[in-house]
Amino acid sequence: MAKYGGETQRVGVVMLSFDEIAVILKQSSSFSNIYNVHWWGSDGTALSQRAMDDAPEEANHIGFYSLLSHQTITPSYLALEQRYVALTHQQFGMYSAYLYDAAFAIIKSVIETGSTDASDVSAAFPVICNSMFGVSGWCKLDSNGDRAACPYDVWGFYPGATKASVSKIMAWYDPDTHTTTFDTAILGYTPIGP
């Protein structure tokens, strides 16, 4: 922080974790050098019920901004979510939708080629993906054969009206323009630039 003149927005912690985040947040309050800077996480910490339940004060203080794939809510997504939850009694999310679409694209590649030979299926797979709108949205691939980057929501923790801590979307990342748009009303300030 000394390097940046005490500007806490220029310094941060990247924390990749899951349910253990509540314990980490609780312990961080004893260390002002990390407790008073921004923390960034991923899908393992976005919407973390454990953080909101077990460390609400610390989660709210830090904010803990976490990236999570933006959900493309379509009738197909909602129908699959309803069937999945009824069958498994577990939460359905974008990564489950991605897995479903990947399996569907593989099966469609097998059916369209009439073959289970990996060479035939792998040749058809990109063509099928690039023209497929699945339950997770467009399934197009990038030049490396990976799923093209999707938009991300940035979630943060805040005091709630009836709960000690709630999770809200405070920004959106667009991979096509490489821009992040902040909701300064929720965030409570305007982030400084690069």
HELIX and SHEET records of a PDB file:
HELIX    1   1 THR A    8  ARG A   10  5                                   3    
HELIX    2   2 ILE A   21  SER A   28  1                                   8    
HELIX    3   3 SER A   32  TYR A   35  1                                   4    
HELIX    4   4 GLN A   49  ASP A   54  1                                   6    
HELIX    5   5 PRO A   56  ILE A   62  1                                   7    
HELIX    6   6 PRO A   75  THR A   88  1                                  14    
HELIX    7   7 MET A   94  THR A  113  1                                  20    
HELIX    8   8 ALA A  118  ASN A  130  1                                  13    
HELIX    9   9 THR A  184  LEU A  187  1                                   4    
SHEET    1   A 6 GLY A  12  VAL A  14  0                                        
SHEET    2   A 6 HIS A  38  GLY A  41  1                                        
SHEET    3   A 6 TYR A  65  SER A  69  1                                        
SHEET    4   A 6 TYR A 152  TYR A 158 -1                                        
SHEET    5   A 6 VAL A 166  ASP A 174 -1                                        
SHEET    6   A 6 THR A 179  PHE A 182 -1                                        
SHEET    1   B 2 PHE A 133  GLY A 134  0                                        
SHEET    2   B 2 GLY A 137  TRP A 138 -1                                        
END                                                                             
